[in-house]
Amino acid sequence: MDSFEYNESPSRIVFGNGSLKKVINELDQLSLSKPLVLSTPNQIDHAQQLVDILQGKAVGIFTEATMHTPAAVTDKAIDYAKSRGADCVVSIGGGSTIGLGKAISLALRNVSGQRGSFNLSHAETHTALLPHALSYNALKVPEAMRRLALVLPGSNGDAIHGLNVLLAKLQVSTRLRDLGMKEEDIDRAADIATSNSYWNPREIERGPIRELIRRAWAGEPARADLEGI
């Protein structure tokens, strides 16, 4: 079969022999420079081959992708991605790694633009925005929310509430203003978050995104009432 490239916003398909060697160019086109490589335990050799192709750009390899993306594995992978400063993931393999890659991207997507644009601390920004990003997509990922609620103590069947409870117990700051973000930056942050089209379980809408960021700036508890804002 002949090689080909196909674009259908927000997706892009590159197919054919040698396509893996083009991954650096694809990352460059997306202005991404710190990929985390994902694989299953049986695909470590392929993952290492991809790391070699990335020529030092990869910030790490996570090789524990598992069928059905268990919550414990997802949480571990997200923590690892954050600790390595990843700004994207490259999944090699089939449904297990692709599913895990989507879960990590969902956690990181709404925070990377804010952190880089406003010179905010990496880990603390993730902490403040993660529950709000989760609340934005909650109605579109009910199975993921159900699984997350099962592993969060004090959730009472509500993953967002459980995450709020966890952060309160950890006594960490959940206010972006404490990290140096100014109130007048909220609109600019919303513009940045909605300026580029990308896959997300829920359509990216400026109104709810702005409110999400405002809540994170003020340190309000996350809540799943962003529909229709």
C-alpha positions in Angstrom: 0.0 0.0 0.0 1.3 3.5 -0.8 2.2 5.9 2.0 0.0 8.8 2.6 -0.7 11.7 4.9 -4.3 12.8 5.8 -5.5 15.9 7.8 -8.9 16.2 9.3 -9.0 18.7 12.1 -8.2 18.1 14.9 -6.7 14.8 13.7 -3.7 14.0 11.4 -2.8 10.6 10.0 0.7 9.7 8.7 0.7 6.2 7.2 3.4 4.1 5.5 6.7 2.4 5.9 9.1 4.6 7.9 6.4 6.8 9.4 7.8 6.3 12.9 10.9 8.2 11.9 8.7 11.2 11.2 7.5 11.5 14.8 10.0 14.3 15.5 8.7 16.4 12.7 5.1 15.8 13.9 6.1 17.0 17.4 7.8 20.1 15.9 4.6 21.0 14.0 2.7 20.9 17.2 5.4 22.9 19.1 5.9 20.1 21.5 9.3 19.1 22.8 9.0 16.9 25.9 7.2 13.7 24.9 6.6 10.8 27.3 6.7 7.4 25.5 4.1 4.9 26.5 4.0 1.1 25.9 2.9 -2.2 27.5 5.4 -4.4 29.3 5.6 -6.5 26.1 6.5 -3.6 23.9 9.5 -2.2 25.8 11.9 -2.9 22.9 9.6 -0.9 20.5 9.4 1.9 23.1 13.2 2.1 23.4 13.4 2.2 19.6 11.1 5.2 19.6 13.2 6.9 22.3 16.2 6.4 20.1 14.4 8.0 17.2 13.4 10.9 19.3 17.1 11.7 19.7 17.1 12.8 23.3 13.8 14.6 23.3 11.9 11.9 25.3 11.6 12.8 29.0 10.9 9.2 30.0 9.3 5.8 29.2 6.2 4.4 31.0 5.8 0.7 30.2 2.9 -0.4 32.4 0.0 0.3 30.0 -2.7 -2.3 30.6 -6.0 -3.3 29.0 -9.0 -1.2 30.1 -6.7 1.4 31.6 -7.0 0.6 35.3 -7.3 3.6 37.6 -4.2 2.7 39.6 -2.1 2.5 36.5 -3.6 5.8 35.1 -2.8 7.6 38.4 0.7 6.3 38.4 1.3 7.3 34.8 -0.1 10.8 35.3 2.1 11.3 38.4 5.1 10.1 36.3 4.3 12.4 33.4 4.1 15.4 35.8 7.3 14.5 37.5 9.1 14.3 34.2 7.7 17.6 32.9 6.1 16.0 29.9 4.1 18.2 27.5 2.7 15.4 25.4 2.6 11.6 25.1 3.6 9.2 22.3 1.8 5.9 22.6 3.3 2.9 20.8 1.0 -0.1 20.4 -2.7 -0.6 20.4 -5.7 0.2 22.6 -4.0 -0.2 25.9 -1.4 2.5 25.3 -3.7 4.7 23.3 -6.3 4.7 26.1 -3.6 5.5 28.7 -2.3 8.3 26.5 -5.7 9.8 26.3 -6.1 9.7 30.1 -2.8 11.4 30.6 -3.5 14.0 28.0 -6.8 14.8 29.6 -5.0 15.5 32.9 -2.3 17.6 31.4 -4.1 19.3 28.5 -5.7 22.1 30.4 -2.6 23.0 32.5 0.4 23.0 30.2 -0.6 26.2 28.4 -1.3 28.1 31.6 2.0 27.0 33.3 4.2 28.0 30.3 2.5 31.3 29.5 2.4 32.7 33.0 5.6 31.3 34.5 3.8 29.4 37.2 5.3 26.5 39.2 4.8 23.2 37.3 3.5 20.8 40.0 1.4 23.3 41.9 -0.3 24.5 38.7 -1.3 20.9 37.9 -2.6 20.4 41.4 -4.8 23.5 41.2 -6.2 22.9 37.7 -6.6 19.1 37.7 -9.9 18.8 39.6 -11.4 21.6 37.5 -10.3 20.0 34.2 -11.9 16.8 35.5 -15.1 18.6 36.3 -15.2 20.1 32.8 -15.2 16.6 31.1 -17.1 14.7 33.8 -20.4 14.2 31.9 -18.5 12.9 28.8 -16.4 10.3 30.7 -18.8 8.6 33.1 -17.0 5.3 33.3 -13.7 7.0 34.1 -15.4 9.1 36.7 -17.0 6.0 38.2 -13.6 4.2 38.5 -11.9 7.2 39.9 -14.6 7.6 42.6 -13.9 4.0 43.7 -10.3 4.7 44.5 -10.7 8.2 46.1 -11.4 8.0 49.9 -14.3 10.1 50.9 -15.7 10.5 47.4 -19.1 9.1 48.3 -19.5 8.1 44.7 -18.5 11.5 43.3 -14.9 11.6 41.9 -14.8 15.4 41.8 -15.8 15.6 45.5 -13.3 12.9 46.3 -10.5 14.8 44.6 -11.5 18.0 46.5 -11.4 16.0 49.8 -7.9 14.6 48.9 -6.4 18.0 48.2 -7.9 19.4 51.4 -6.3 16.6 53.4 -3.0 17.2 51.7 -3.2 20.9 52.7 -1.8 22.0 49.4 -2.6 25.4 47.8 -5.3 25.1 45.1 -5.3 28.8 44.2 -3.5 30.0 41.1 -3.4 33.5 42.5 -1.1 32.1 45.3 1.3 31.0 42.5 1.5 34.4 41.0 -1.3 34.4 38.4 -3.2 37.8 38.3 -6.9 38.1 38.0 -6.5 40.0 34.7 -4.7 37.0 33.3 -7.9 34.9 33.4 -9.2 36.1 30.0 -5.9 35.6 28.4 -5.6 32.1 29.8 -9.0 31.2 28.4 -7.9 32.5 25.0 -4.8 30.4 25.1 -6.7 27.3 26.2 -9.2 27.6 23.4 -7.0 28.9 20.6 -5.8 25.5 19.3 -8.2 22.7 18.3 -7.4 19.4 19.9 -9.2 16.2 20.8 -11.1 16.4 24.1 -14.0 14.3 25.4 -16.1 17.5 25.5 -16.1 20.3 23.0 -13.8 23.2 24.0 -16.0 26.2 24.8 -14.6 29.5 26.0 -17.3 30.4 28.5 -16.9 27.2 30.6 -13.1 27.2 30.2 -12.9 30.8 31.5 -15.1 29.9 34.5 -12.9 26.8 35.1 -9.8 29.0 35.2 -11.5 31.6 37.4 -12.4 29.0 39.9 -8.9 27.6 40.0 -7.5 31.2 40.3 -9.8 31.8 43.3 -9.2 28.4 44.9 -12.9 27.4 44.8 -13.7 23.7 45.0 -14.2 22.0 41.7 -17.8 21.2 40.8 -19.5 19.6 37.8 -21.8 22.4 36.8 -20.0 23.9 33.9 -22.6 22.8 31.3 -24.4 25.7 29.7 -22.1 28.5 31.1 
